[in-house]
C-alpha cells in the first residue's frame, strides 16, 4: 500500500514540473513579443533623429540635418543608425562644416523608459570635416554653447559629451589668413575621442595614412574647457610614424594665436628617408643619418623659442638657442646660436642631385624661405670636414634677408693659418648661381696643396691666398668652365720644389728647346712671390707671377686653358750674377707639369 502511494505522489510531482516549464516558456515568449512590440513605442525614429540633431548642434555650434531615414535595432543590443548627416554654419549664408555618410549610436532602454533619449558610443562613418581660416582670421566654425567665456572657464559643467569613434574620416584645412593656398587634405582617418563630460579629461587618438606611411596622433588634456577658453592648462600630445616621432608635454591653450610652453622632443631614424617621404619620391639626396631635437619650447602668438636646445644630426651634436618670429605684417625671422662639436660634410652623397623641378616641394620651400624669411644664425664648430679641408674652431654666420642669402666664415683655423670667407647666392634665384670668396692667411701652403693632391713645381711657403669666384649657373649644373673670378697669391720666404733655377738658366742660354723636367732636380728658394690671375670661360689668365730671390728675379705671364690642361707662358729671368743687365726671355707651352720651354732666341732666329 505504501508503495502505491509513493508512485502516485511521484507522478503528481512530474506533472506539476512539466506544467511549470510550459508556463515559463509561455511567459518568455509573451515577454519577447511584448518587448518587440513595446520598445519601438518607447524609441521612435523621430526621437532618434531629433536627439542626434540636438547633440550635433550642441557639439558643433552649427545646424544639423539628417537626410536619411533612421534605422533602429534592438538585438543583440539597442542601436540606431542615422544616414546622410550634414552640418552647416548658422547665419544668412550657411557654409558646409561637416558631411557624414552615417552615424551609429547605442542607447539605453532603461533611459528610454525614464523618458531620456541619451545616445552613447557614437560612431561617425566616413565624415568629411572642413576647417577654414578666412582672410580676416575668423574660422568657419562658430563657438558652441559649451565653450564658455574665459572668465567663467573654471566652472564645472557635467553635461555629457560621451565617446566618439571615427571610421574612414577626411579632414580638409585651408588658411586664407596666412596666404597658404595649398591647404591640407587628410583621408582614411580613424580613431576615438573620449570625453565623459565637459568637466572631465579629454583624450583623443587618431591615425591616418600619409605618403604610404601610417601616422598616429594622441592628445590628452585634464581641463579641456580651460584649453578651449584660452586659459593655460596642462596638455600632452604626440605624433608617431615610421619616419618621424614628436612629443610635447607642458601647458597651453587654443585660440587664433595658440600658446604652448613645455618639453619638446622630435626624432627620426633617417633625414634622407624623411625628406624622400615628404617629397613623395625616393630620390636620396641626403645622408641616411638619424636626427633628434630636444628642447624647452615656448610659443606665443607670433613667436617660437627653443631654449636648452640639443640637436643631433648623425654624428654631429649641437647645443644652443633658436628664436622664430612670425609677425603678421612683416617677414618671418629666425635668430639664434648653435654650437657643434663636429660637422662632417663628407657624409653627403658625392654626386650632385639632378636638376629639381619647380613643382618639387623642397624647391618651393627653399624659394619661399629665401625670398620671404629673414635669418641671422651664429654657428660654431670645433671641427668641420669638407672634402680635403679640415677646419678647426670655426665661427660662421648664416644671413637671409629679402632674397639675399649668404654663409659667412668669420674665422677658422686651417693648415696653421686663418681662413675666412663668404658663400652668397644670387639675388635672381636659386637657379642663377652665386659667389664664393675665400681668404687664407699665414698658412702652410705646402700642406694646403698636399691636401688637394696638387703636384708639380708649385710655389709654397707662408703667405696669403685670396679667391673670388662666381657662376651664373645653378650650383648643381656648374662645371669648371662656368666659373669666373680672380685669384691673388703672395708668399714670403718660400720655395718652388722641383725647379733648379741654375740649370734652367743654363738651358735657356743654350738657345735650344728643352723639357721643364730637365731643370727639376733642385729647389728654388725665394724671398717673395707675387701672383695675380683672372679666369673666365674655361681659361685662366696669369696677369702677374714674380719671384724675387738672392740669385735673381723671374717673371711670368700667360694663359692656362684649364679645360684641356694646356698652358702658354712668356717669361723673363734676371740673373743677379750676370755681367749684363739683359734678362733671359723664354716661352713655356704644352701641358702641366710636363711643359716644354723655348728660349726667345729660338723663336726670333739668329741675329
C-alpha positions as CSV (number, residue, x, y, z in Angstrom):
1,X,0.0,0.0,0.0
2,X,2.8,2.4,0.9
3,X,4.5,1.6,-2.5
4,X,1.4,2.7,-4.4
5,X,1.1,5.9,-2.5
6,X,4.8,6.8,-3.3
7,X,4.3,6.1,-7.0
8,X,1.2,8.3,-7.1
9,X,3.0,11.2,-5.5
10,X,6.0,11.0,-7.8
11,X,3.7,11.1,-10.9
12,X,2.0,14.1,-9.5
13,X,5.3,16.0,-9.0
14,X,6.3,15.2,-12.6
15,X,3.1,16.6,-14.0
16,X,3.5,19.7,-11.9
17,X,7.1,20.2,-13.1
18,X,6.1,19.9,-16.7
19,X,3.3,22.4,-16.3
20,X,5.8,24.9,-14.6
21,X,8.2,24.6,-17.6
22,X,5.4,25.2,-20.1
23,X,4.1,28.2,-18.2
24,X,7.7,29.7,-18.0
25,X,8.2,29.2,-21.7
26,X,4.9,30.8,-22.5
27,X,5.8,33.7,-20.3
28,X,9.1,34.2,-22.0
29,X,7.5,34.2,-25.4
30,X,5.0,36.7,-24.2
31,X,7.7,38.9,-22.8
32,X,9.7,38.8,-26.0
33,X,6.6,39.7,-28.1
34,X,5.8,42.4,-25.7
35,X,9.4,43.7,-25.8
36,X,9.5,43.9,-29.5
37,X,6.1,45.5,-29.6
38,X,6.6,48.0,-26.8
39,X,10.3,49.1,-27.4
40,X,9.5,50.8,-30.8
41,X,6.9,52.8,-29.0
42,X,9.5,54.0,-26.4
43,X,12.2,54.8,-29.0
44,X,10.9,56.2,-32.3
45,X,12.8,57.2,-35.5
46,X,11.6,60.8,-34.9
47,X,13.0,60.8,-31.3
48,X,16.4,59.3,-32.5
49,X,16.7,61.9,-35.3
50,X,15.8,64.8,-33.0
51,X,18.2,63.6,-30.3
52,X,21.2,63.3,-32.7
53,X,20.5,66.6,-34.3
54,X,20.4,68.3,-30.9
55,X,23.6,66.6,-29.8
56,X,25.5,67.5,-33.0
57,X,24.2,71.1,-32.8
58,X,25.5,71.3,-29.2
59,X,28.9,69.9,-30.2
60,X,29.5,72.0,-33.3
61,X,27.6,75.2,-32.8
62,X,26.1,74.7,-36.3
63,X,22.8,73.5,-37.7
64,X,22.4,69.7,-38.3
65,X,20.1,68.0,-40.7
66,X,19.7,64.2,-41.1
67,X,18.6,63.5,-44.7
68,X,18.1,59.7,-44.5
69,X,15.6,57.6,-42.6
70,X,16.9,56.4,-39.2
71,X,17.1,52.7,-38.6
72,X,16.7,51.2,-35.1
73,X,17.5,47.6,-34.0
74,X,17.3,46.0,-30.6
75,X,19.2,42.8,-30.9
76,X,21.8,41.9,-29.9
77,X,22.0,45.4,-28.4
78,X,20.0,48.6,-29.0
79,X,21.5,50.5,-31.9
80,X,20.3,53.4,-34.0
81,X,21.8,54.3,-37.5
82,X,21.2,57.8,-39.0
83,X,22.3,58.2,-42.6
84,X,23.2,61.4,-44.7
85,X,24.1,63.8,-41.9
86,X,25.1,67.4,-42.8
87,X,26.2,70.2,-40.5
88,X,26.3,73.8,-41.8
89,X,27.2,77.1,-40.2
90,X,24.4,79.3,-38.8
91,X,23.7,82.7,-40.4
92,X,22.3,84.2,-43.6
93,X,24.9,82.4,-45.7
94,X,25.4,78.9,-44.3
95,X,28.6,77.1,-45.3
96,X,29.3,73.4,-45.1
97,X,31.2,72.4,-41.9
98,X,30.8,68.6,-42.0
99,X,29.2,65.9,-44.0
100,X,28.8,62.4,-42.6
101,X,27.8,59.3,-44.5
102,X,26.1,57.8,-41.4
103,X,26.2,57.8,-37.7
104,X,25.6,54.8,-35.4
105,X,24.9,55.1,-31.7
106,X,23.8,52.8,-28.9
107,X,21.2,53.7,-26.3
108,X,19.8,52.5,-23.0
109,X,16.3,51.1,-22.8
110,X,16.1,52.0,-19.1
111,X,16.9,55.6,-20.0
112,X,14.2,55.4,-22.7
113,X,11.7,54.1,-20.1
114,X,12.6,57.1,-18.0
115,X,11.9,59.4,-20.9
116,X,15.6,60.1,-21.5
117,X,16.8,59.7,-25.1
118,X,20.6,59.8,-24.5
119,X,22.8,58.2,-27.1
120,X,26.1,56.6,-26.3
121,X,29.1,55.0,-28.1
122,X,28.7,57.2,-31.2
123,X,30.5,56.3,-34.4
124,X,30.9,58.7,-37.3
125,X,31.3,56.7,-40.6
126,X,33.1,58.5,-43.5
127,X,32.8,62.0,-42.1
128,X,34.2,65.0,-44.1
129,X,35.3,67.8,-41.8
130,X,36.2,71.2,-43.2
131,X,38.1,73.8,-41.3
132,X,38.8,77.2,-42.9
133,X,40.5,80.3,-41.6
134,X,39.3,83.2,-43.6
135,X,41.4,86.2,-44.7
136,X,40.2,88.2,-41.7
137,X,41.4,85.5,-39.3
138,X,38.0,84.1,-38.4
139,X,37.0,80.4,-38.6
140,X,34.1,78.9,-40.4
141,X,33.2,77.0,-37.2
142,X,31.2,79.0,-34.7
143,X,31.5,78.9,-30.9
144,X,29.3,76.2,-29.4
145,X,27.3,76.7,-26.3
146,X,29.7,74.6,-24.1
147,X,32.7,76.7,-25.0
148,X,32.0,79.2,-22.2
149,X,33.7,82.6,-21.8
150,X,37.3,82.6,-20.5
151,X,36.4,84.3,-17.2
152,X,34.0,81.5,-16.4
153,X,36.1,78.6,-17.7
154,X,36.8,77.3,-14.2
155,X,33.1,76.5,-13.5
156,X,32.2,72.8,-13.6
157,X,30.0,71.5,-16.4
158,X,28.9,67.9,-16.1
159,X,26.9,67.8,-19.3
160,X,27.6,64.5,-21.1
161,X,29.7,64.5,-24.1
162,X,30.5,60.8,-24.4
163,X,32.8,58.8,-26.6
164,X,33.0,59.3,-30.4
165,X,34.7,56.9,-32.8
166,X,35.6,57.9,-36.4
167,X,35.9,55.4,-39.3
168,X,37.4,56.4,-42.7
169,X,37.2,60.1,-42.0
170,X,38.5,63.0,-44.0
171,X,39.8,66.4,-42.9
172,X,40.3,69.5,-45.1
173,X,42.1,72.5,-43.7
174,X,42.6,75.8,-45.6
175,X,44.2,79.0,-44.4
176,X,43.5,82.2,-46.4
177,X,44.8,84.3,-43.5
178,X,48.4,83.1,-43.9
179,X,48.2,83.2,-47.7
180,X,49.0,79.5,-48.0
181,X,46.5,78.3,-50.7
182,X,47.7,74.7,-50.7
183,X,45.9,73.6,-47.6
184,X,45.9,70.1,-46.0
185,X,43.7,67.2,-47.1
186,X,43.9,64.1,-44.9
187,X,41.9,60.9,-45.7
188,X,41.5,57.5,-44.1
189,X,41.3,58.9,-40.6
190,X,40.3,56.5,-37.8
191,X,40.3,57.0,-34.1
192,X,38.4,57.9,-30.9
193,X,37.6,60.9,-28.7
194,X,36.9,60.1,-25.1
195,X,35.2,62.9,-23.1
196,X,32.8,61.7,-20.5
197,X,31.6,65.2,-19.7
198,X,32.7,68.7,-20.4
199,X,34.3,68.9,-16.9
200,X,36.3,65.7,-17.3
201,X,39.5,64.7,-19.0
202,X,39.6,64.7,-22.8
203,X,41.7,62.1,-24.6
204,X,41.9,61.5,-28.4
205,X,43.7,59.0,-30.6
206,X,43.7,59.1,-34.4
207,X,45.6,57.6,-37.2
208,X,45.8,58.3,-41.0
209,X,48.0,57.4,-44.0
210,X,50.5,60.0,-45.3
211,X,52.7,59.1,-48.3
212,X,52.1,55.4,-47.8
213,X,53.0,55.6,-44.1
214,X,50.7,55.3,-41.1
215,X,50.8,58.4,-38.8
216,X,49.2,58.3,-35.3
217,X,48.3,61.3,-33.2
218,X,47.4,61.2,-29.5
219,X,46.2,64.1,-27.2
220,X,45.4,64.3,-23.5
221,X,44.1,67.3,-21.5
222,X,42.7,67.2,-18.0
223,X,40.9,70.6,-18.2
224,X,39.7,70.9,-21.8
225,X,37.3,73.7,-21.2
226,X,40.3,75.8,-20.0
227,X,42.2,74.9,-23.1
228,X,39.4,75.9,-25.5
229,X,38.6,79.0,-23.4
230,X,42.2,80.4,-23.8
231,X,43.2,79.6,-20.3
232,X,46.6,77.8,-19.8
233,X,46.2,74.2,-18.8
234,X,48.5,71.0,-18.9
235,X,48.4,69.1,-22.2
236,X,50.2,66.1,-23.7
237,X,50.4,65.3,-27.4
238,X,52.4,63.1,-29.7
239,X,52.8,62.2,-33.4
240,X,54.2,58.8,-34.3
241,X,55.2,57.4,-37.6
242,X,58.0,55.2,-39.1
243,X,59.8,58.3,-40.3
244,X,59.1,60.9,-37.5
245,X,58.3,60.9,-33.8
246,X,57.2,64.1,-32.0
247,X,56.0,64.6,-28.4
248,X,55.2,67.6,-26.3
249,X,54.3,67.9,-22.7
250,X,53.6,71.2,-21.0
251,X,50.9,73.9,-20.8
252,X,49.0,75.6,-23.5
253,X,45.7,77.0,-24.8
254,X,43.9,77.1,-28.1
255,X,42.9,80.3,-29.9
256,X,43.6,82.1,-33.2
257,X,47.1,82.7,-31.6
258,X,47.8,79.4,-29.7
259,X,50.2,79.3,-26.8
260,X,52.3,76.4,-25.5
261,X,55.3,76.1,-23.2
262,X,56.9,72.8,-22.3
263,X,59.2,70.0,-23.3
264,X,59.5,69.2,-27.0
265,X,61.1,66.0,-28.4
266,X,61.5,65.2,-32.1
267,X,63.4,62.5,-33.8
268,X,63.7,60.3,-36.9
269,X,65.8,57.4,-38.0
270,X,66.9,59.0,-41.3
271,X,66.8,62.5,-42.5
272,X,67.2,61.3,-46.1
273,X,64.1,59.0,-45.9
274,X,62.1,61.7,-44.1
275,X,62.7,64.1,-47.0
276,X,62.0,61.5,-49.5
277,X,58.7,60.7,-47.7
278,X,57.8,64.3,-47.6
279,X,58.7,64.8,-51.3
280,X,56.8,61.6,-52.3
281,X,59.9,60.4,-54.1
282,X,62.8,58.0,-53.4
283,X,65.5,60.5,-54.6
284,X,68.1,60.2,-51.8
285,X,70.0,63.5,-51.8
286,X,70.7,63.5,-48.0
287,X,72.6,61.1,-45.8
288,X,70.7,58.3,-44.1
289,X,71.8,59.5,-40.7
290,X,69.3,59.9,-37.8
291,X,68.4,63.2,-36.2
292,X,66.8,64.4,-33.0
293,X,65.7,67.6,-31.3
294,X,65.2,68.0,-27.5
295,X,64.3,71.5,-26.2
296,X,62.2,73.6,-24.0
297,X,59.8,75.3,-26.3
298,X,57.7,78.4,-25.8
299,X,55.3,79.6,-28.4
300,X,53.3,82.8,-28.5
301,X,51.0,84.4,-31.0
302,X,53.9,85.5,-33.2
303,X,57.0,83.7,-31.9
304,X,58.5,80.3,-31.1
305,X,61.6,80.0,-28.8
306,X,63.7,76.9,-28.3
307,X,65.8,77.1,-25.1
308,X,68.3,74.5,-23.9
309,X,68.2,73.1,-27.4
310,X,70.1,69.8,-28.0
311,X,70.3,68.9,-31.7
312,X,71.9,65.8,-33.3
313,X,72.4,65.0,-37.0
314,X,74.1,61.7,-37.4
315,X,77.4,62.0,-35.6
316,X,77.1,65.8,-35.2
317,X,75.7,67.2,-31.9
318,X,74.9,70.8,-31.1
319,X,73.5,72.9,-28.3
320,X,72.1,76.4,-28.5
321,X,69.1,78.7,-28.6
322,X,66.7,79.5,-31.5
323,X,64.1,82.2,-31.8
324,X,61.5,82.2,-34.6
325,X,59.3,85.4,-35.0
326,X,56.2,85.3,-37.2
327,X,55.0,88.9,-37.4
328,X,51.6,89.4,-39.1
329,X,52.8,92.3,-41.3
330,X,56.5,91.6,-41.7
331,X,58.9,88.8,-42.8
332,X,59.3,85.8,-40.5
333,X,62.6,85.9,-38.7
334,X,64.9,83.1,-37.3
335,X,67.8,84.1,-35.0
336,X,70.0,82.2,-32.6
337,X,73.2,80.3,-31.9
338,X,74.2,76.7,-32.5
339,X,77.5,75.2,-31.2
340,X,78.5,71.9,-32.8
341,X,81.3,69.6,-31.7
342,X,81.9,68.2,-35.2
343,X,80.3,68.6,-38.7
344,X,81.3,66.1,-41.4
345,X,80.0,67.2,-44.8
346,X,81.8,64.3,-46.4
347,X,78.9,62.1,-45.4
348,X,76.8,63.8,-48.1
349,X,76.4,62.0,-51.4
350,X,79.4,62.5,-53.7
351,X,77.2,63.2,-56.8
352,X,75.2,66.4,-57.0
353,X,71.4,65.9,-57.2
354,X,69.6,66.2,-60.5
355,X,68.1,69.4,-61.5
356,X,64.9,69.8,-59.3
357,X,61.6,70.8,-60.8
358,X,59.9,74.0,-59.8
359,X,56.9,71.8,-58.7
360,X,59.1,70.0,-56.2
361,X,58.0,70.8,-52.7
362,X,61.6,71.2,-51.4
363,X,62.3,73.6,-54.2
364,X,59.2,75.6,-53.4
365,X,60.1,75.6,-49.7
366,X,63.6,76.8,-50.4
367,X,62.3,79.7,-52.6
368,X,59.7,80.7,-50.0
369,X,62.4,80.6,-47.3
370,X,65.0,82.7,-49.2
371,X,62.5,85.2,-50.6
372,X,60.2,85.5,-47.6
373,X,62.3,84.9,-44.4
374,X,65.0,86.7,-42.6
375,X,67.7,84.7,-40.8
376,X,70.5,85.5,-38.5
377,X,72.2,82.4,-37.2
378,X,75.6,82.1,-35.5
379,X,77.1,78.6,-35.9
380,X,80.3,77.4,-34.4
381,X,82.1,74.0,-34.6
382,X,85.2,72.6,-33.1
383,X,85.9,70.6,-36.3
384,X,84.5,70.8,-39.8
385,X,85.3,68.3,-42.6
386,X,84.6,69.3,-46.1
387,X,86.3,67.4,-48.8
388,X,90.1,67.6,-48.2
389,X,89.5,70.6,-45.8
390,X,89.8,70.0,-42.1
391,X,88.8,73.3,-40.4
392,X,89.1,73.8,-36.6
393,X,87.5,76.4,-34.3
394,X,85.0,77.5,-37.0
395,X,82.8,80.5,-36.4
396,X,80.1,81.2,-39.1
397,X,77.0,83.2,-39.7
398,X,74.0,82.5,-41.9
399,X,72.2,85.6,-43.2
400,X,69.0,85.6,-45.3
401,X,67.1,88.8,-46.0
402,X,64.9,89.9,-48.9
403,X,66.1,87.3,-51.4
404,X,69.8,87.7,-50.3
405,X,71.3,84.6,-48.7
406,X,74.9,84.1,-47.5
407,X,77.1,82.0,-45.3
408,X,80.0,83.9,-43.7
409,X,83.0,82.2,-42.2
410,X,84.2,84.8,-39.8
411,X,87.1,82.8,-38.5
412,X,88.6,79.3,-38.6
413,X,92.0,77.5,-38.5
414,X,93.3,75.6,-41.4
415,X,96.9,74.5,-42.2
416,X,98.3,76.6,-39.4
417,X,96.6,79.7,-40.8
418,X,93.4,81.6,-40.5
419,X,90.6,81.0,-43.1
420,X,87.6,83.3,-43.6
421,X,85.2,83.7,-46.5
422,X,81.7,84.0,-47.8
423,X,79.3,82.0,-49.9
424,X,76.5,84.1,-51.4
425,X,73.5,83.1,-53.5
426,X,72.4,85.2,-56.5
427,X,69.5,87.5,-55.7
428,X,67.9,86.4,-59.0
429,X,67.1,83.0,-57.6
430,X,68.5,79.5,-56.8
431,X,69.0,78.7,-60.5
432,X,71.3,81.7,-61.1
433,X,74.2,80.5,-59.1
434,X,76.2,82.7,-56.7
435,X,79.6,83.8,-55.5
436,X,82.5,82.3,-53.3
437,X,85.1,84.5,-51.6
438,X,87.9,82.9,-49.5
439,X,90.9,84.3,-47.7
440,X,93.6,82.1,-46.2
441,X,96.3,83.9,-44.2
442,X,99.6,82.8,-42.8
443,X,99.0,79.2,-43.8
444,X,101.5,76.4,-44.7
445,X,100.6,76.2,-48.3
446,X,102.7,73.0,-48.8
447,X,100.2,71.3,-46.5
448,X,97.3,73.0,-48.4
449,X,98.4,71.8,-51.9
450,X,99.1,68.3,-50.4
451,X,95.5,68.1,-49.1
452,X,94.2,68.9,-52.6
453,X,96.6,66.5,-54.3
454,X,98.3,69.1,-56.5
455,X,101.6,68.0,-58.0
456,X,104.4,69.6,-60.0
457,X,106.5,72.7,-59.4
458,X,104.2,74.7,-57.2
459,X,105.4,77.7,-55.1
460,X,104.8,77.1,-51.4
461,X,105.6,78.9,-48.2
462,X,103.9,81.1,-45.7
463,X,101.6,83.8,-47.1
464,X,98.1,84.8,-48.1
465,X,95.7,83.5,-50.7
466,X,92.6,85.4,-51.9
467,X,90.0,83.7,-54.2
468,X,86.9,85.4,-55.6
469,X,84.9,83.1,-57.9
470,X,81.3,83.3,-59.2
471,X,78.9,81.4,-61.5
472,X,75.7,82.4,-63.2
473,X,74.5,78.8,-63.4
474,X,72.8,76.8,-60.6
475,X,75.3,75.0,-58.4
476,X,74.0,71.6,-59.4
477,X,74.8,72.4,-63.1
478,X,78.1,74.4,-62.6
479,X,81.2,72.9,-64.2
480,X,84.7,74.3,-64.0
481,X,84.4,76.1,-67.3
482,X,81.4,78.1,-65.9
483,X,83.4,79.8,-63.2
484,X,84.8,83.3,-63.4
485,X,86.7,85.4,-60.9
486,X,90.1,86.5,-59.6
487,X,92.9,85.0,-57.5
488,X,95.9,86.6,-55.7
489,X,98.6,84.7,-54.0
490,X,101.5,86.2,-52.1
491,X,104.3,84.3,-50.3
492,X,107.4,85.1,-48.3
493,X,110.5,83.0,-47.6
494,X,109.1,80.2,-49.7
495,X,110.4,77.7,-52.3
496,X,109.5,76.2,-55.7
497,X,110.1,72.5,-55.2
498,X,111.2,70.7,-58.4
499,X,112.8,73.7,-60.0
500,X,116.5,74.2,-60.5
501,X,116.9,77.9,-61.4
502,X,120.6,77.5,-62.2
503,X,120.0,74.5,-64.6
504,X,117.0,76.4,-66.1
505,X,119.2,79.5,-66.7
506,X,121.9,77.4,-68.4
507,X,119.4,75.7,-70.7
508,X,117.8,78.9,-71.7
509,X,121.2,80.4,-72.6
510,X,121.9,77.4,-74.8
511,X,119.1,78.6,-77.0
512,X,117.5,75.1,-77.5
513,X,114.1,73.6,-76.8
514,X,114.1,71.6,-73.5
515,X,111.6,70.0,-71.2
516,X,110.9,71.6,-67.9
517,X,111.6,68.3,-66.2
518,X,115.3,68.8,-67.2
519,X,115.5,71.6,-64.6
520,X,113.7,69.8,-61.8
521,X,116.4,68.3,-59.7
522,X,116.7,71.1,-57.1
523,X,114.6,73.6,-55.2
524,X,114.3,77.3,-56.0
525,X,114.2,79.3,-52.7
526,X,112.8,82.8,-53.0
527,X,112.3,85.7,-50.6
528,X,108.9,86.8,-52.0
529,X,106.4,85.5,-54.6
530,X,103.5,87.5,-56.0
531,X,100.7,86.1,-58.2
532,X,97.6,87.6,-59.8
533,X,95.3,85.7,-62.1
534,X,91.8,86.1,-63.6
535,X,89.7,83.3,-65.1
536,X,86.6,83.1,-67.2
537,X,85.1,80.9,-70.0
538,X,87.3,77.9,-69.1
539,X,90.6,79.9,-69.3
540,X,92.8,81.3,-66.6
541,X,95.0,84.4,-67.4
542,X,98.1,84.7,-65.3
543,X,98.5,88.5,-65.2
544,X,101.4,88.5,-62.9
545,X,103.8,86.0,-61.4
546,X,107.0,87.4,-59.9
547,X,109.7,85.6,-57.9
548,X,112.4,87.6,-56.0
549,X,115.4,85.6,-54.8
550,X,119.1,86.3,-53.9
551,X,120.1,84.8,-57.3
552,X,117.7,86.9,-59.3
553,X,114.2,87.7,-60.3
554,X,111.8,85.7,-62.5
555,X,108.6,87.0,-64.0
556,X,105.9,85.0,-65.9
557,X,102.6,85.9,-67.6
558,X,100.3,83.9,-69.9
559,X,97.2,81.7,-70.4
560,X,96.0,78.4,-68.9
561,X,93.0,76.9,-70.8
562,X,92.2,74.5,-67.9
563,X,89.5,72.7,-69.8
564,X,92.3,70.7,-71.5
565,X,95.2,71.2,-69.1
566,X,97.4,73.1,-71.5
567,X,99.3,76.4,-70.9
568,X,101.1,79.2,-72.7
569,X,103.5,81.4,-70.7
570,X,106.0,84.1,-71.6
571,X,108.7,84.7,-69.0
572,X,111.9,86.6,-68.2
573,X,114.8,85.7,-65.9
574,X,117.1,88.4,-64.5
575,X,120.3,86.7,-63.3
576,X,121.9,88.7,-60.5
577,X,125.3,87.2,-61.2
578,X,125.2,88.0,-64.9
579,X,127.6,90.7,-66.2
580,X,125.0,92.3,-68.5
581,X,121.6,93.6,-67.4
582,X,119.7,91.9,-70.2
583,X,117.1,89.4,-68.9
584,X,116.8,85.9,-70.4
585,X,113.4,85.6,-72.1
586,X,111.6,82.3,-72.8
587,X,108.3,80.7,-73.7
588,X,106.6,77.8,-71.9
589,X,104.0,75.7,-73.7
590,X,102.5,72.2,-73.6
591,X,100.7,70.8,-70.6
592,X,101.4,71.0,-66.9
593,X,103.6,69.7,-65.3
594,X,105.4,68.3,-68.5
595,X,105.8,71.6,-70.1
596,X,108.3,72.5,-72.9
597,X,110.5,75.6,-72.6
598,X,111.5,77.5,-75.7
599,X,114.2,80.3,-75.4
600,X,113.3,83.5,-77.1
601,X,116.4,83.2,-79.3
602,X,114.9,80.1,-80.9
603,X,111.7,82.0,-81.8
604,X,113.3,85.1,-83.3
605,X,116.2,83.3,-85.0
606,X,119.9,84.3,-85.2
607,X,120.9,87.9,-85.2
